[in-house]
Amino acid sequence: MTNQNKVLLLFIGIVAFTVGIALNTSRTAPVSEASVLLNAKLETSDAATGTSGIDSVQNNLSDLTLINFWATWCSPCREEMPLFEAMYRLHQKEGFTVIGVAIDNPSRSQPFLDSMDISYPILYAEKTGMQLLEKTGNAQGLLPYSLLLDKNGNVVDQVLGKIDEAQIRAWLEAYLVD
């Protein structure tokens, strides 16, 4: 094989690698408003009373609301939920809330939620979850995925992947007035 052929093969390999990375990189489409999510009729479940019903994100908005799409089979989702619970309990009186949107069913999710002592609202989008993800900027349907909404339901930030405490604290500082 000539040096010219080796260079050509190396060049083709680098181009193929670059194209593969570009095609497989997780991306979200910017979202400025979430009316589809706000108005979606999602299932609720109350393990204590054994009742279920229908609710919407709109009915649960606060001054600053973190909407977190998750599922029991998603390890990063499970890892970030104790942080969400702690921040919810600490800052709920200031106008911060968390709403979990489970891409799961209540019977699968409830034992997990009970074991984690999750008290923030959970809505279930088992059958419509993937469509909601796509319509809110996450066409790949990857989890965890979160949207931060102001009191009017406008999207002020979105995150594909796990959120840490520093990110939540920055949001609280930027968007909540003490």
ZADO-1210 file (C-alpha; in nm, 4 decimals, padded with zeros to 6 digits):
<atoms>
<atom x="00.0000" y="00.0000" z="00.0000" code="MET" pos="1"/>
<atom x="00.1402" y="00.3354" z="-00.0982" code="THR" pos="2"/>
<atom x="00.1764" y="00.6274" z="00.1372" code="ASN" pos="3"/>
<atom x="-00.0858" y="00.8138" z="-00.0646" code="GLN" pos="4"/>
<atom x="-00.3392" y="00.5317" z="-00.0064" code="ASN" pos="5"/>
<atom x="-00.2559" y="00.5236" z="00.3654" code="LYS" pos="6"/>
<atom x="-00.3173" y="00.8967" z="00.3931" code="VAL" pos="7"/>
<atom x="-00.6449" y="00.8637" z="00.2019" code="LEU" pos="8"/>
<atom x="-00.7629" y="00.5790" z="00.4287" code="LEU" pos="9"/>
<atom x="-00.6647" y="00.7765" z="00.7383" code="LEU" pos="10"/>
<atom x="-00.8544" y="01.0797" z="00.6097" code="PHE" pos="11"/>
<atom x="-01.1655" y="00.8705" z="00.5352" code="ILE" pos="12"/>
<atom x="-01.1452" y="00.7153" z="00.8823" code="GLY" pos="13"/>
<atom x="-01.1233" y="01.0547" z="01.0512" code="ILE" pos="14"/>
<atom x="-01.4188" y="01.1880" z="00.8495" code="VAL" pos="15"/>
<atom x="-01.6283" y="00.8786" z="00.9280" code="ALA" pos="16"/>
<atom x="-01.5443" y="00.9065" z="01.2974" code="PHE" pos="17"/>
<atom x="-01.6362" y="01.2767" z="01.3041" code="THR" pos="18"/>
<atom x="-01.9672" y="01.2156" z="01.1236" code="VAL" pos="19"/>
<atom x="-02.0479" y="00.9305" z="01.3647" code="GLY" pos="20"/>
<atom x="-01.9853" y="01.1504" z="01.6666" code="ILE" pos="21"/>
<atom x="-02.1950" y="01.4326" z="01.5210" code="ALA" pos="22"/>
<atom x="-02.4878" y="01.2012" z="01.4469" code="LEU" pos="23"/>
<atom x="-02.4824" y="01.0343" z="01.7874" code="ASN" pos="24"/>
<atom x="-02.4360" y="01.3389" z="02.0069" code="THR" pos="25"/>
<atom x="-02.7360" y="01.4010" z="02.2311" code="SER" pos="26"/>
<atom x="-02.9065" y="01.7264" z="02.1454" code="ARG" pos="27"/>
<atom x="-03.2160" y="01.9113" z="02.2465" code="THR" pos="28"/>
<atom x="-03.4092" y="02.1578" z="02.0388" code="ALA" pos="29"/>
<atom x="-03.4496" y="02.4937" z="02.2123" code="PRO" pos="30"/>
<atom x="-03.7949" y="02.5313" z="02.3645" code="VAL" pos="31"/>
<atom x="-03.9336" y="02.8675" z="02.4730" code="SER" pos="32"/>
<atom x="-04.2841" y="02.7639" z="02.5735" code="GLU" pos="33"/>
<atom x="-04.4286" y="02.4365" z="02.6830" code="ALA" pos="34"/>
<atom x="-04.8026" y="02.4653" z="02.6175" code="SER" pos="35"/>
<atom x="-04.8272" y="02.1027" z="02.5052" code="VAL" pos="36"/>
<atom x="-04.6745" y="01.9897" z="02.8330" code="LEU" pos="37"/>
<atom x="-04.8665" y="02.2403" z="03.0435" code="LEU" pos="38"/>
<atom x="-05.2026" y="02.1272" z="02.9097" code="ASN" pos="39"/>
<atom x="-05.1397" y="01.7517" z="02.8739" code="ALA" pos="40"/>
<atom x="-05.3835" y="01.5430" z="03.0746" code="LYS" pos="41"/>
<atom x="-05.1633" y="01.3133" z="03.2809" code="LEU" pos="42"/>
<atom x="-05.2513" y="01.0400" z="03.5260" code="GLU" pos="43"/>
<atom x="-05.2117" y="01.0807" z="03.9011" code="THR" pos="44"/>
<atom x="-05.1975" y="00.8123" z="04.1655" code="SER" pos="45"/>
<atom x="-05.2321" y="00.8344" z="04.5427" code="ASP" pos="46"/>
<atom x="-05.0960" y="00.5217" z="04.7063" code="ALA" pos="47"/>
<atom x="-05.2310" y="00.6187" z="05.0485" code="ALA" pos="48"/>
<atom x="-05.5917" y="00.6319" z="04.9289" code="THR" pos="49"/>
<atom x="-05.5623" y="00.3974" z="04.6324" code="GLY" pos="50"/>
<atom x="-05.7152" y="00.6573" z="04.4035" code="THR" pos="51"/>
<atom x="-05.6068" y="00.7821" z="04.0651" code="SER" pos="52"/>
<atom x="-05.7128" y="01.0721" z="03.8510" code="GLY" pos="53"/>
<atom x="-05.6110" y="01.3190" z="03.5844" code="ILE" pos="54"/>
<atom x="-05.4126" y="01.6383" z="03.6360" code="ASP" pos="55"/>
<atom x="-05.1860" y="01.8718" z="03.4394" code="SER" pos="56"/>
<atom x="-04.8548" y="02.0466" z="03.4876" code="VAL" pos="57"/>
<atom x="-05.0408" y="02.3783" z="03.4572" code="GLN" pos="58"/>
<atom x="-05.2353" y="02.3029" z="03.7767" code="ASN" pos="59"/>
<atom x="-04.9116" y="02.2462" z="03.9698" code="ASN" pos="60"/>
<atom x="-04.6990" y="02.5436" z="03.8577" code="LEU" pos="61"/>
<atom x="-04.5241" y="02.7574" z="04.1150" code="SER" pos="62"/>
<atom x="-04.3037" y="03.0675" z="04.0809" code="ASP" pos="63"/>
<atom x="-04.0227" y="02.8410" z="03.9602" code="LEU" pos="64"/>
<atom x="-04.1015" y="02.4847" z="03.8569" code="THR" pos="65"/>
<atom x="-03.8609" y="02.2092" z="03.7618" code="LEU" pos="66"/>
<atom x="-04.0295" y="01.9518" z="03.5385" code="ILE" pos="67"/>
<atom x="-03.8291" y="01.6304" z="03.5437" code="ASN" pos="68"/>
<atom x="-03.9004" y="01.3467" z="03.2999" code="PHE" pos="69"/>
<atom x="-03.7853" y="01.0173" z="03.4516" code="TRP" pos="70"/>
<atom x="-03.8425" y="00.6418" z="03.4638" code="ALA" pos="71"/>
<atom x="-03.7680" y="00.3705" z="03.7181" code="THR" pos="72"/>
<atom x="-03.5322" y="00.1976" z="03.4732" code="TRP" pos="73"/>
<atom x="-03.3214" y="00.5152" z="03.4301" code="CYS" pos="74"/>
<atom x="-03.0261" y="00.5045" z="03.6702" code="SER" pos="75"/>
<atom x="-02.9306" y="00.8770" z="03.6456" code="PRO" pos="76"/>
<atom x="-03.2981" y="00.9622" z="03.7056" code="CYS" pos="77"/>
<atom x="-03.3016" y="00.7632" z="04.0281" code="ARG" pos="78"/>
<atom x="-02.9724" y="00.9205" z="04.1372" code="GLU" pos="79"/>
<atom x="-03.0946" y="01.2804" z="04.1056" code="GLU" pos="80"/>
<atom x="-03.4341" y="01.2345" z="04.2734" code="MET" pos="81"/>
<atom x="-03.3096" y="01.2589" z="04.6363" code="PRO" pos="82"/>
<atom x="-03.1515" y="01.5953" z="04.5472" code="LEU" pos="83"/>
<atom x="-03.4773" y="01.7150" z="04.3899" code="PHE" pos="84"/>
<atom x="-03.6663" y="01.6088" z="04.7020" code="GLU" pos="85"/>
<atom x="-03.4229" y="01.7875" z="04.9334" code="ALA" pos="86"/>
<atom x="-03.4281" y="02.1093" z="04.7280" code="MET" pos="87"/>
<atom x="-03.8083" y="02.0935" z="04.7009" code="TYR" pos="88"/>
<atom x="-03.8452" y="02.0637" z="05.0781" code="ARG" pos="89"/>
<atom x="-03.5925" y="02.3425" z="05.1419" code="LEU" pos="90"/>
<atom x="-03.7280" y="02.5941" z="04.8908" code="HIS" pos="91"/>
<atom x="-04.0972" y="02.5138" z="04.8473" code="GLN" pos="92"/>
<atom x="-04.2013" y="02.8067" z="05.0677" code="LYS" pos="93"/>
<atom x="-03.9975" y="03.0395" z="04.8458" code="GLU" pos="94"/>
<atom x="-04.1962" y="02.9337" z="04.5392" code="GLY" pos="95"/>
<atom x="-03.9852" y="02.6459" z="04.4026" code="PHE" pos="96"/>
<atom x="-04.1492" y="02.3185" z="04.3112" code="THR" pos="97"/>
<atom x="-04.0528" y="02.0006" z="04.1336" code="VAL" pos="98"/>
<atom x="-04.2933" y="01.7971" z="03.9233" code="ILE" pos="99"/>
<atom x="-04.1875" y="01.4507" z="03.8190" code="GLY" pos="100"/>
<atom x="-04.3290" y="01.3246" z="03.4905" code="VAL" pos="101"/>
<atom x="-04.2864" y="00.9475" z="03.4917" code="ALA" pos="102"/>
<atom x="-04.2448" y="00.7665" z="03.1625" code="ILE" pos="103"/>
<atom x="-04.3704" y="00.4668" z="03.3542" code="ASP" pos="104"/>
<atom x="-04.6911" y="00.3414" z="03.5118" code="ASN" pos="105"/>
<atom x="-04.7984" y="00.4036" z="03.8714" code="PRO" pos="106"/>
<atom x="-04.7811" y="00.0383" z="03.9785" code="SER" pos="107"/>
<atom x="-04.4158" y="00.0164" z="03.8735" code="ARG" pos="108"/>
<atom x="-04.3219" y="00.3627" z="04.0044" code="SER" pos="109"/>
<atom x="-04.5004" y="00.3793" z="04.3395" code="GLN" pos="110"/>
<atom x="-04.2859" y="00.1281" z="04.5306" code="PRO" pos="111"/>
<atom x="-03.9755" y="00.3133" z="04.4145" code="PHE" pos="112"/>
<atom x="-04.1219" y="00.6526" z="04.5101" code="LEU" pos="113"/>
<atom x="-04.2228" y="00.5197" z="04.8522" code="ASP" pos="114"/>
<atom x="-03.8719" y="00.3857" z="04.9144" code="SER" pos="115"/>
<atom x="-03.7253" y="00.7302" z="04.8304" code="MET" pos="116"/>
<atom x="-03.9868" y="00.9234" z="05.0362" code="ASP" pos="117"/>
<atom x="-04.0657" y="01.1476" z="04.7374" code="ILE" pos="118"/>
<atom x="-04.3258" y="01.4097" z="04.8279" code="SER" pos="119"/>
<atom x="-04.3221" y="01.6384" z="04.5243" code="TYR" pos="120"/>
<atom x="-04.6002" y="01.5880" z="04.2682" code="PRO" pos="121"/>
<atom x="-04.5640" y="01.2969" z="04.0269" code="ILE" pos="122"/>
<atom x="-04.7651" y="01.2798" z="03.7060" code="LEU" pos="123"/>
<atom x="-04.7662" y="00.9749" z="03.4800" code="TYR" pos="124"/>
<atom x="-04.7173" y="00.9946" z="03.1035" code="ALA" pos="125"/>
<atom x="-04.6767" y="00.6253" z="03.0344" code="GLU" pos="126"/>
<atom x="-04.8549" y="00.6228" z="02.6978" code="LYS" pos="127"/>
<atom x="-04.7817" y="00.9790" z="02.5890" code="THR" pos="128"/>
<atom x="-04.4395" y="01.0250" z="02.7461" code="GLY" pos="129"/>
<atom x="-04.2287" y="00.9845" z="02.4350" code="MET" pos="130"/>
<atom x="-04.4481" y="01.2280" z="02.2399" code="GLN" pos="131"/>
<atom x="-04.4216" y="01.4815" z="02.5236" code="LEU" pos="132"/>
<atom x="-04.0442" y="01.4457" z="02.5249" code="LEU" pos="133"/>
<atom x="-04.0307" y="01.5099" z="02.1511" code="GLU" pos="134"/>
<atom x="-04.2681" y="01.8066" z="02.1660" code="LYS" pos="135"/>
<atom x="-04.0644" y="01.9649" z="02.4458" code="THR" pos="136"/>
<atom x="-03.7326" y="01.9539" z="02.2609" code="GLY" pos="137"/>
<atom x="-03.6041" y="01.6024" z="02.3319" code="ASN" pos="138"/>
<atom x="-03.6572" y="01.4250" z="01.9994" code="ALA" pos="139"/>
<atom x="-03.4224" y="01.1413" z="02.0971" code="GLN" pos="140"/>
<atom x="-03.6332" y="01.0557" z="02.4027" code="GLY" pos="141"/>
<atom x="-03.3344" y="01.0357" z="02.6360" code="LEU" pos="142"/>
<atom x="-03.3674" y="01.0515" z="03.0143" code="LEU" pos="143"/>
<atom x="-03.3360" y="01.2268" z="03.2464" code="PRO" pos="144"/>
<atom x="-03.4685" y="01.5403" z="03.0808" code="TYR" pos="145"/>
<atom x="-03.5761" y="01.8526" z="03.2655" code="SER" pos="146"/>
<atom x="-03.7395" y="02.1836" z="03.1884" code="LEU" pos="147"/>
<atom x="-03.7326" y="02.4835" z="03.4197" code="LEU" pos="148"/>
<atom x="-04.0489" y="02.6932" z="03.3950" code="LEU" pos="149"/>
<atom x="-04.1342" y="03.0353" z="03.5298" code="ASP" pos="150"/>
<atom x="-04.4721" y="03.1079" z="03.6904" code="LYS" pos="151"/>
<atom x="-04.6272" y="03.1709" z="03.3467" code="ASN" pos="152"/>
<atom x="-04.5139" y="02.8351" z="03.2091" code="GLY" pos="153"/>
<atom x="-04.2336" y="02.9789" z="02.9955" code="ASN" pos="154"/>
<atom x="-03.9245" y="02.7625" z="02.9605" code="VAL" pos="155"/>
<atom x="-03.6247" y="02.9408" z="03.1112" code="VAL" pos="156"/>
<atom x="-03.3836" y="02.6459" z="03.0879" code="ASP" pos="157"/>
<atom x="-03.3689" y="02.2864" z="02.9754" code="GLN" pos="158"/>
<atom x="-03.1269" y="02.0089" z="03.0624" code="VAL" pos="159"/>
<atom x="-03.0703" y="01.6723" z="02.8998" code="LEU" pos="160"/>
<atom x="-02.8907" y="01.4618" z="03.1588" code="GLY" pos="161"/>
<atom x="-02.8392" y="01.4616" z="03.5316" code="LYS" pos="162"/>
<atom x="-02.8743" y="01.7868" z="03.7279" code="ILE" pos="163"/>
<atom x="-02.6552" y="01.8705" z="04.0271" code="ASP" pos="164"/>
<atom x="-02.7092" y="02.0875" z="04.3326" code="GLU" pos="165"/>
<atom x="-02.4979" y="02.3746" z="04.1968" code="ALA" pos="166"/>
<atom x="-02.7291" y="02.4001" z="03.8946" code="GLN" pos="167"/>
<atom x="-03.0419" y="02.4144" z="04.1100" code="ILE" pos="168"/>
<atom x="-02.8861" y="02.6732" z="04.3413" code="ARG" pos="169"/>
<atom x="-02.7908" y="02.8875" z="04.0403" code="ALA" pos="170"/>
<atom x="-03.1518" y="02.8702" z="03.9163" code="TRP" pos="171"/>
<atom x="-03.2894" y="02.9645" z="04.2573" code="LEU" pos="172"/>
<atom x="-03.0531" y="03.2607" z="04.2759" code="GLU" pos="173"/>
<atom x="-03.1297" y="03.3744" z="03.9218" code="ALA" pos="174"/>
<atom x="-03.5068" y="03.3283" z="03.9137" code="TYR" pos="175"/>
<atom x="-03.6476" y="03.3448" z="04.2667" code="LEU" pos="176"/>
<atom x="-03.6651" y="03.6721" z="04.4518" code="VAL" pos="177"/>
<atom x="-03.6158" y="03.6370" z="04.8261" code="ASP" pos="178"/>
</atoms>
